[in-house]
């Protein structure tokens, strides 16, 4: 299903990430969902490999007017105990490291032992003007929380900070290597470090603990991405007001994604930080669900009007497109850019 005749032109997203004005309104979405990918791609089929899924995602993004598509670079991930498949889970679900003995016994994966050749095999399928955005198998804090459990991590910060540091180092160093490998491929145009740091009203850990354990590894991730002459984007949900300066000046991310109206709207975020870091997405998921198509179009066009004068913005949701966002609401959002 081709929604627009526009052809991918990755330079538009690069301009946004340089806080410049692109040639036309540019779309940004972290990820969507398989039924929507199938609808946008115009096919539903069996997938024999992740390469097949990549082709589906690429076709969906291309047909919807995006200049890139979001995929994983390899099957690298940190193994945890089996989780239940529910829409909401405890942050203590699946933990495997509870003390020094279980840390020493954990089978740490080697990112260099995984196959990244999909990034080369897909290059011809992408064409000349479309690129991949590489996402991680979750981020530094998210993986530590999965391995340790949130409650246990909070206790461990006081009971055994040395072990906490070793766990963060074990996770962070492997994620750095994952991004370093992925950034070398010609098919890759941008890389996104996806790591949720906050609740609605505060960060998950204290700002001091984030600066001690989490942020140095994100700084390293950005450094290896920039060393490959590619932009680095942060996706992080929750309250970020106290750490935005860290994101911009210490870690050096080129773009920030994930915004919620009940924390700080994308409009206000653009006023505060636009021009210093690209503001990506931001049309609140709850707003997309509960508002009319006319209200969605009006808000999106207002953001486009502002950004096509000042630059550094790409239109998209505040988080992602789950399957409970009505298709018509998603279309109202993206057509605000496609029909501009």
N, C-alpha and C positions, 0 to 999 in steps of 0.2 A: 504494500500500500504506500504509494508515493504521495506524501502530503504537500510537498513543495517541489518546485523545479530548481530550487537553489542547489548549487553544487558545493561540496565541502571545500573549504579554503582555510586550512589550519592557521594561516597567518592572522586571521581575525582574532582567534583565541590568544595567539601570542601577543597581539597588540593590547588586548584587554589585560593580560598578565603583566604587561609593561606599564599599565595605567594610562594607556593611550586610547584614542578614539578609533574603533575598528571601522572598516569600510561600510559595514551594515550591522544592524543589531545581531548580537551573538548569543547563542543558547549555551547553557551549562547545566548538566545534570550529573550527579554523582553516580547513581544507578537507578534502574527502574525495576521491572519484575518480568518474569518469563512470559505470562500471558500477554502483557503489553508489548514485549519484544516481538512475539509471534504475530500480533495484530499489525504492528508497524512494518514488520518484514514481509507480511503477506503470506506466511507459510507456518505450518505446524507439522513437525516431523520428529522422528526419533534421532537422538543425538548420540553418536558412537564415541565421541571424544570431546575434550574441551575445545579443540580446534573447530568442531562443528558449532559449538555454542558461541565461540568468538565470531564466526561468520554470521550467525543469527543476530548477535548484538550489533555488529558493524552495520548490517543491512538496516536494522531498526533505527539506529542513530542517524545513518545517512538519509533514509527516507523521511525522517522527521526534521531534517534541516540542521543537524549538528555537524561540527567540523572534526569530530573525534569520536572515539568509543572507549568506554571504560572496561578493562579486563584485568585478570590476574596474570602475572608474568610466568608463574610456574605453580606447581602444587605444593610448594613449601608452606608449612604451617606448624604450629605447636600443638601437639596432641594433648587432649585432656580426657577425663572420664566422659562417658556418653551422657549427653544432655537429653532431656525430654524435648519433644518438638511442640512447643507451645508459643503463643504470640508474646507472652511475657514470662520471663524467668528471673529467679533470684540471681544477684551478682555473686552468690556463693555456690552456684550450681556448677558441678563438674571439676572442682578443684582437685589438684593432685600433689601439690607441694604444701606441706604444713609445718615442716621443721628442717633442720640440717640434714637428717638422714634421708628424707624423701627428696630433698634438693639434689643430694649426691647420687641418688638412685635414678633420677629422671633421665630419660633418653633424649638428650638435646639434639634436635635436627640440625643438619649441616646444609645451609642454603646452597652451597656450591655443588651438592650432590644431586640436585633436582634438575630436571630438563627444562630449559628456557627456549628450546628451538622453535616453539610455536610462534615466537615473536619474529623469527626470520621467515618461517613458512607462510605467514599471513601477509607479508609485505606486498606482494603482487595483488592480493585481493583488496587491500586498502586503496590502492591507486596512489597517484602522486600527491594529491592535495589533502588527504585525510591521514590522521595519525591516531595512535593509541594513547589513552591515559591509563597508566599502570596504578592499580590500587594495591595495598598491602593486605596480608592475611590478618587484619586488625592491626592496631598500633602498639606502641610500647606499654602504655598504662593498661590498655584493654587486655593485652596478652598476659601481663603480670597478674591482673585481677582474675582472669580466667584460671590461671595456674594455681593461684594462692587462695582465691576467694576474697571478696571485699572486706568482710568483717575480720578475717584472719590477717589480712594485710594491715589493717588499722592497728590491730594488737601488735603485730610483728614490728611495726615502725618504732614502737617503744621497747618491746622485749628483745629484739635482735636486729638493730639497724644495719649491722654488718652483713647479715644474711640478706636483708632487703636489697642492699646495694649489689650484692653478687647476683641476685635474681634479675634485677633491672639490667645489669651489665650483660648477663647471659642472653636476655631477650633483645636488648637494644643493639648489641654488636651483630647479631644475626639479621636483624631487620636492615641495618646499614648495608650489610653484604648483599641482601636481596635486592635493594634499590640500586646499589652500585652495579650489579650484574645487569639488571633490567635496563638501566639508563644507557647502556652501550649500544643498544639495537637501533637501527635506522627507523624501524616502524614506530618507535616510541617517541612521542612529542612532548609529553608532560607526565609527571608522576605525582600522585596524591598520597600523602601520609594520613591515614584515617585512624583517629584515636580520640575517643570521647573523654573529655576532662571534667565535665561539670553536671550539676543538677540545674534546676530552674533558678536557684537563688545563690549558689556558691559553687566552688570547685570541689571535685570529689576528694582530693587531698588538699592540705594547706598549700598556699602559694609557695611557701618556703620549701616544702617537700617536693612540689612539682619542679621547682628550680634545681633542687639537689639531685633528684633521681630520674626525672622524665625529660626535661627540656634539653639537657646536654646531648642526649641521644637523638632528639629531633634536629638539633643543630648539626650533628654529624650526618644525618640523613640528607638535610638540605645541602650540605657541603659536597657530598658525593654526587648528588643530582646536578648541582651547579658546575661541578668539575667536568661533567659531560655536556656542558653548555645547554642545559634544559631547565625549564622552570619547575618549581616545587610548590605544590598547593597543600594546604592543611584543611582537612575536614575534621571538625571537632564540635560536638554538641554541648549545649549547656552554657552556663554563665561564664563568660570570658572577659568581662570588663576589666578585671584586675590583672590580666595577663596579656592583653593585646600589645602592649609595648614590648613584651618578651617575644611575642610572635613576630612582630615587625622588625625590631632592632637586634635582638639577640639571636633568635633562630633564623631570621632572614627569609621567611616564606614570601613567595611572590603573590599568592592569593589565599584568601580565607573563605571557607564554605561552611554552612550550617548556621541558620539564624531562626529565632522564634520570636513571635510578636510579644509573648508574655515575658520575655527576657529583655530583648532590645530589637526593635524592628530593623529590617534591612535599610529602610529609608534613613533612620537615625544613624545606623552603622556607617552608611555611605557618607553622611555629613561629617561624622567624627574621623573616619579613617580613610575615606576615599582619596586617591592621589598618592597615598603612602603604601597601600597594599590593594590589590584587586579584590573587589567585593563580588562574590559569586553566588548566584541563586538568590535565596532569601524570601521568596513568596511562601509564606508560612503554610505548612501542610494542613493545619486545622482550617485556615482561611480558604485554602483550595477546596476543602471538603464542604464547608458550610456556606460559602458565598455563592452568589449567582454567577453565571458566565459573564454577565455584563459588568459586575463588580470586579471580577478577576481581570477582565480586559482593561478596565479603567486603571486599576492599580499598576498592572504591568506596563501599560503605555506611559504612565507617569514616570515610572522608573527609567524606561527607555528614553523618554524625552530628556530627562536630566542627564543620563549617562552619555547620550550621543553629543552632548555639548562638552562634558567634562572628562569622559573616558573612564576606563577601569572598571566596567561592570558588564557581566553577562547574566542574562535572564534565566531563571530556573526556580525550582522549589527550594524551600528552606532546608530540606534534608534529603529526600529521595522521593520516588514515586511508588508507594506501596500499592497493592492490588485493590485497596478499598477507596482510592481516589477515583471518582467516576471519570471515564474516558473523556467525556465532553468537557470536564473541568480542566483536565490536562491539555486538551486541544485549545481551549480558550487561552490558556497561558502561552503556549508556544506560538500560536497564530498571531498573538500580539506582536511578536518579533518577525514572524515570517511575512505578515501582511503589512508591515510598517511602511 
